[in-house]
Amino acid sequence: MRDPLDRYYTPRLLAEACIVWLWRHASATGPLVDPCAGGGSWLDAAEAYGWRAMGCDIDPGAPAVREGRADLSPMLEWSPPAPSVWWVTNPPYGPVEEWIQELRRRQVQRADHGVALLMRLTAVEWLMELDDRPNLLGTTSQRARWEGPGGALHGASDTCGAVLAVWMGLKRATCTTIAPIPQWRPRGRR
């Protein structure tokens, strides 16, 4: 049984590795907008690397909301206080294609703006079949142990690595580049 609010927070070290990867491979420099701010790891990682960060979440108990670092609002009803450059999040597992369409719709029409979504590595095949497939895929073989109520309540540890799917600018990708995300946690058993 899944957590009803889909609260599986991104591990802090994975968010940091993804931010560094975005800077290196997509020339991303922020600001970052996280519409599923939850535990705040994307906000923290972006700010640690000098990006401005903002977000929202539907859970009033989410740490980022409780601490005043994210607004309490569903993404569809929320507008960032400043134009966003990068929409970056770990989206709810079910309606991922709807999230891609909505965030691409909200993406400002500039080549240096983008959308980056963290998903299970098994999503690669599905992503490559999309009409609007990503420009870049960052992959890690290391499995995430998800934090937050969903992760803690259900002992959620993924059975596979993760992929950061990146859409840059508004043009549809004609080819997708795949590059590894460096090791983000110490090797060995947890």
Salt bridges, closest charged atoms under 4 A:
ASP3 OD1 - ARG7 NH2 2.87
ASP6 OD1 - ARG2 NH2 2.56
GLU16 OE2 - ARG12 NH1 3.02
ASP44 OD1 - ARG69 NH1 2.27
ASP59 OD2 - ARG7 NH1 3.44
GLU67 OE1 - ARG69 NE 2.90
GLU102 OE2 - ARG105 NH2 2.63
GLU102 OE2 - ARG106 NE 2.68
ASP112 OD2 - ARG110 NH2 2.62
ASP112 OD1 - HIS113 NE2 3.61
ASP132 OD2 - ARG104 NE 2.90
ASP158 OD1 - ARG120 NE 2.62
